[in-house]
């Protein structure tokens, strides 16, 4: 008898090809925020780099969690560094590591 195989996600691409957009679930406030504080974000967009139409719908709405690793005051701005550690997709938690490839400019209108 042949072993059972899954037809869903049989071929997993190299995760370094995944491009994710994250929306912070945790507000950033320079006064009470400190290195070591917990942070979480929701995946709002997910696709495979260079593969047109290769959406990763199963990741949409998933949560990544980690810690703030650095808070630094630079004259009139603050620098926050974060390290995400876990990915929670519908209750299944896995290790998660990411590298920032695009840092959008700060938009004052988004401070509402």
Residue, then its C-alpha position, 0 to 999 in steps of 0.5 A: x500500500x502506498x503512503x498517503x501524501x498531502x495535496x495541500x502545500x506539498x511543495x514549500x518554496x524557500x521562505x526567503x522568496x516570501x514577501x510580506x507586508x505587516x501591520x502593527x497590532x501594537x501601538x508605538x509610543x516613545x515614552x513607555x516603549x522599551x527594549x524587551x517589550x512584546x510586539x505583534x503584527x498582522x500579515x496584510x499582504x503576502x506573495x512570492x518574490x518574482x512570481x506574478x500572481x503567486x499569492x500566499x493567501x493562507x498567510x493573510x491575517x496570520x499574526x507574527x509576534x516578537x520583541x522590541x530589541x532597541x529604542x533610540x532617541x535621535x534628535x527629533x525622531x525615535x528608532x525602534x528595532x524589532x525581532x519577530x520570533x513566531x508566526x501563528x497561522x490559524x493556531x499553528x505556531x512556527x518559528x519566524x525570522x524576517x529581514x526588512x527589505x523596504x522601510x516606507x517613509x513615516x506618514x504623519x497622517x497615519x498617526x490617528 
